């Protein structure tokens, strides 16, 4: 298990990005969180296996239907334990 920090840029607020991210994380069995940033980006943490995190990363690069993802910052951080996946 490892923990990844992500920041997604583009048209990612007001398009159900956080709710869709939670739905995907729950489907993948990930724990962590997601939140909007004041600058219009979305930030989060996700904990899971390498294979599942790779699938989640690919999903973040597309996002939900009405989003327009311009880039995803994706970096491993110190392992953390979360209680499920939440929207902050």
MARROLUM-207084 format. One line per 4 residues: their letters; for each residue x, y, z of N, C-alpha, C, CB. Coordinates in nm, 3 decimals, padded with zeros to 5 digits. Atoms other than C-alpha are relative to their C-alpha. Glycine has a CB too. Example, Ala and Ser with C-alpha at 12.3 -4.5 7.8 and 13.67 -1.06 7.14 Angstrom:
residues 2
as) 00.089 -00.119 00.000 01.230 -00.450 00.780 00.090 00.120 00.000 -00.099 00.003 00.125  -00.082 -00.119 -00.006 01.367 -00.106 00.714 -00.077 00.109 00.073 00.041 00.046 -00.142
***
This chain:
residues 88
xxxx) 00.084 -00.119 00.000 00.000 00.000 00.000 00.088 00.124 00.000 -00.095 00.000 00.122  -00.069 -00.129 -00.005 00.110 00.354 -00.068 -00.102 00.111 -00.012 00.107 00.010 -00.112  00.088 -00.117 00.001 -00.035 00.703 -00.051 00.051 00.100 -00.103 -00.007 00.065 00.141  -00.032 -00.097 00.104 -00.044 00.948 -00.340 -00.075 00.130 00.025 -00.033 -00.057 -00.139
xxxx) 00.060 -00.132 -00.005 -00.111 01.321 -00.332 -00.023 00.043 -00.145 00.091 00.104 00.078  00.027 -00.044 00.137 -00.278 01.467 -00.641 -00.064 00.139 -00.002 -00.091 -00.100 -00.070  00.064 -00.128 00.028 -00.375 01.807 -00.776 -00.038 -00.002 -00.147 00.095 00.123 00.034  00.052 00.005 00.136 -00.593 01.828 -01.086 -00.036 00.142 -00.043 -00.124 -00.095 -00.009
xxxx) 00.026 -00.133 00.055 -00.605 02.144 -01.300 -00.087 -00.011 -00.123 00.132 00.072 -00.033  00.087 -00.008 00.116 -00.851 02.248 -01.566 -00.138 00.045 00.043 -00.009 -00.136 -00.072  00.138 -00.028 -00.040 -01.227 02.282 -01.560 -00.045 -00.116 00.088 -00.096 00.019 -00.126  00.023 00.112 -00.092 -01.266 02.066 -01.251 -00.085 00.039 00.121 00.133 -00.055 00.048
xxxx) 00.093 -00.040 -00.104 -01.492 02.268 -01.022 -00.133 00.035 -00.065 00.054 00.120 00.084  00.133 -00.025 00.055 -01.867 02.290 -01.075 -00.043 -00.102 -00.104 -00.004 00.136 -00.061  00.032 00.104 00.098 -01.869 01.972 -01.285 -00.010 -00.138 00.068 00.106 -00.004 -00.113  00.014 00.122 -00.078 -01.919 01.711 -01.010 00.130 -00.079 00.009 -00.107 -00.086 -00.060
xxxx) -00.129 00.069 -00.003 -01.547 01.632 -01.006 00.023 -00.069 00.134 00.113 00.098 -00.028  -00.024 00.062 -00.131 -01.524 01.570 -00.630 -00.090 -00.121 00.023 -00.022 00.102 00.112  00.093 00.113 -00.019 -01.835 01.350 -00.618 00.037 -00.117 -00.089 -00.145 00.044 -00.028  -00.041 00.106 00.091 -01.719 01.155 -00.921 00.130 -00.065 00.046 00.016 00.054 -00.143
xxxx) -00.126 00.053 -00.052 -01.372 01.117 -00.769 -00.027 -00.094 00.116 00.094 00.113 00.043  00.036 00.087 -00.113 -01.526 00.976 -00.452 -00.061 -00.130 -00.049 -00.098 00.072 00.096  00.065 00.120 00.055 -01.741 00.736 -00.653 00.105 -00.095 -00.059 -00.105 00.038 -00.108  -00.105 00.083 00.058 -01.435 00.614 -00.845 00.089 -00.060 00.109 00.085 00.082 -00.097
xxxx) -00.085 00.050 -00.109 -01.223 00.585 -00.530 -00.070 -00.113 00.076 00.037 00.115 00.097  00.076 00.105 -00.068 -01.498 00.385 -00.359 -00.004 -00.127 -00.084 -00.143 00.048 00.031  00.005 00.117 00.089 -01.527 00.155 -00.662 00.134 -00.072 -00.004 -00.042 00.043 -00.143  -00.135 00.058 00.000 -01.149 00.102 -00.658 00.043 -00.050 00.138 00.099 00.102 -00.050
xxxx) -00.036 00.041 -00.135 -01.148 00.042 -00.281 00.111 00.084 00.061 00.043 -00.144 -00.001  -00.101 -00.090 -00.053 -00.922 00.341 -00.213 -00.050 00.073 00.123 00.043 00.101 -00.107  00.035 -00.090 -00.109 -00.915 00.550 00.101 00.071 00.132 -00.026 00.040 -00.060 00.140  -00.060 -00.132 00.017 -00.832 00.920 00.122 -00.103 00.109 00.004 00.076 00.006 -00.130
xxxx) 00.091 -00.114 00.003 -01.001 01.250 00.048 00.022 00.083 -00.125 00.019 00.088 00.125  -00.008 -00.093 00.111 -01.067 01.515 -00.217 -00.065 00.130 00.041 -00.067 -00.059 -00.127  00.058 -00.131 -00.032 -01.136 01.890 -00.194 00.031 00.099 -00.111 00.053 00.052 00.136  -00.026 -00.111 00.091 -01.161 02.206 -00.402 00.105 00.092 00.060 -00.130 00.078 -00.031
xxxx) -00.094 -00.103 -00.041 -00.880 02.458 -00.386 -00.054 00.136 -00.045 00.143 -00.026 -00.058  00.049 -00.135 00.033 -00.944 02.833 -00.397 00.040 00.044 -00.140 00.051 00.100 00.101  -00.048 -00.041 00.133 -00.749 02.863 -00.723 -00.068 -00.074 -00.115 00.148 -00.020 -00.008  00.075 00.069 00.105 -00.994 02.638 -00.912 00.045 -00.143 -00.025 00.010 00.075 -00.125
xxxx) -00.045 00.138 00.016 -00.795 02.315 -00.890 -00.066 -00.089 00.106 00.155 -00.009 00.012  00.050 00.099 -00.096 -00.891 01.998 -00.702 00.121 -00.075 00.055 -00.103 -00.100 -00.067  -00.110 00.068 -00.069 -00.659 01.835 -00.447 -00.052 -00.122 00.073 00.071 00.096 00.098  00.041 00.117 -00.075 -00.666 01.496 -00.284 00.116 -00.089 00.037 -00.100 -00.077 -00.077
xxxx) -00.093 00.106 -00.039 -00.491 01.200 -00.129 -00.072 -00.131 -00.025 00.047 00.015 00.151  00.058 00.132 00.023 -00.547 00.837 -00.222 00.099 -00.106 00.046 -00.035 -00.020 -00.151  -00.083 00.109 -00.051 -00.417 00.523 -00.053 -00.052 -00.131 -00.056 00.001 -00.003 00.155  00.038 00.129 00.054 -00.414 00.182 -00.218 00.121 -00.073 -00.056 -00.107 00.016 -00.108
xxxx) -00.108 00.077 00.062 -00.211 -00.074 -00.410 00.049 00.072 -00.126 -00.047 -00.144 -00.034  -00.056 -00.061 00.121 00.014 00.022 -00.701 -00.094 -00.012 -00.120 00.135 -00.063 -00.033  00.085 00.024 00.117 -00.217 -00.134 -00.959 -00.127 00.083 00.004 -00.036 -00.148 -00.010  00.125 -00.076 -00.012 -00.533 00.031 -00.829 00.028 00.149 -00.010 -00.070 -00.031 00.134
xxxx) -00.036 -00.141 00.010 -00.362 00.368 -00.788 00.030 00.039 -00.144 00.120 00.031 00.089  -00.028 -00.028 00.141 -00.244 00.347 -01.149 -00.130 00.018 -00.078 00.084 -00.114 -00.063  00.132 -00.012 00.065 -00.605 00.293 -01.267 -00.067 00.131 00.041 -00.090 -00.119 00.037  00.060 -00.124 -00.050 -00.725 00.581 -01.047 00.068 00.121 -00.064 00.012 00.006 00.154
xxxx) -00.075 -00.109 00.064 -00.451 00.807 -01.188 -00.046 00.019 -00.144 00.151 -00.028 00.004  00.051 -00.009 00.138 -00.567 00.726 -01.541 -00.138 00.064 -00.003 -00.004 -00.139 -00.066  00.135 -00.061 -00.005 -00.924 00.814 -01.442 00.011 00.150 00.028 -00.087 -00.069 00.109  -00.016 -00.142 -00.032 -00.810 01.146 -01.288 00.041 00.080 -00.123 00.104 00.018 00.112
xxxx) -00.046 -00.070 00.120 -00.647 01.238 -01.619 -00.115 00.028 -00.098 00.108 -00.081 -00.069  00.120 -00.023 00.083 -00.992 01.215 -01.785 -00.105 00.077 00.079 -00.060 -00.135 -00.049  00.104 -00.060 -00.083 -01.227 01.306 -01.500 -00.139 -00.037 -00.046 00.016 00.149 00.002  00.138 00.027 00.039 -01.605 01.300 -01.522 -00.034 00.067 -00.134 -00.098 00.048 00.110
xxxx) 00.043 -00.040 00.134 -01.800 01.378 -01.838 00.018 00.149 -00.030 -00.144 -00.036 -00.017  -00.001 -00.143 00.030 -01.820 01.758 -01.809 00.130 00.071 00.040 -00.115 00.066 00.071  -00.129 -00.059 -00.037 -01.468 01.816 -01.676 00.091 00.010 -00.122 00.068 -00.083 00.110  -00.105 -00.010 00.102 -01.176 01.926 -01.889 00.132 00.006 00.075 -00.020 00.128 -00.095
xxxx) -00.123 00.010 -00.077 -00.858 01.808 -01.722 00.117 00.047 -00.086 00.023 -00.146 00.049  -00.117 -00.050 00.072 -00.548 02.002 -01.828 00.129 -00.060 00.053 00.006 00.152 00.010  -00.120 00.061 -00.055 -00.301 01.831 -01.598 -00.026 -00.058 00.139 00.112 00.101 00.007  00.008 00.064 -00.131 -00.254 01.609 -01.294 00.139 -00.007 00.059 -00.065 -00.141 -00.010
xxxx) -00.122 00.017 -00.078 00.025 01.648 -01.041 -00.023 -00.123 00.086 00.035 00.129 00.087  00.019 00.132 -00.064 00.080 01.303 -00.886 00.132 -00.036 00.066 -00.044 -00.111 -00.104  -00.125 00.027 -00.070 00.339 01.233 -00.617 -00.025 -00.087 00.123 00.068 00.131 00.041  00.008 00.085 -00.119 00.397 00.967 -00.355 00.040 00.082 00.124 00.091 -00.126 -00.015
xxxx) -00.027 -00.066 -00.127 00.391 01.093 00.004 00.010 -00.107 00.109 -00.111 00.104 00.035  -00.007 00.094 -00.112 00.446 00.933 00.344 -00.133 -00.072 00.014 00.038 00.072 00.132  00.122 00.080 -00.011 00.197 00.651 00.391 -00.088 00.054 00.112 00.033 -00.147 00.025  00.098 -00.048 -00.096 -00.117 00.759 00.573 -00.117 -00.096 00.004 -00.048 00.144 -00.035
xxxx) 00.117 00.086 -00.015 -00.424 00.578 00.700 -00.123 00.087 00.005 00.011 -00.089 00.128  00.123 -00.077 00.007 -00.769 00.713 00.616 -00.118 -00.093 00.028 -00.015 00.068 -00.138  00.122 00.075 -00.026 -01.116 00.603 00.721 -00.093 00.020 -00.120 -00.069 00.046 00.134  00.081 -00.013 00.121 -01.276 00.551 00.378 00.052 00.112 -00.087 -00.146 00.023 00.035
xxxx) -00.035 -00.110 00.089 -01.273 00.817 00.108 -00.104 00.108 00.020 00.008 -00.045 -00.150  00.094 -00.107 -00.033 -01.427 01.155 00.190 00.018 00.122 -00.091 00.017 00.042 00.145  -00.004 -00.130 00.067 -01.511 01.486 00.026 00.013 00.104 00.110 -00.129 00.026 -00.089  -00.021 -00.105 -00.101 -01.378 01.781 00.224 -00.048 00.134 -00.050 00.148 00.010 00.038
***
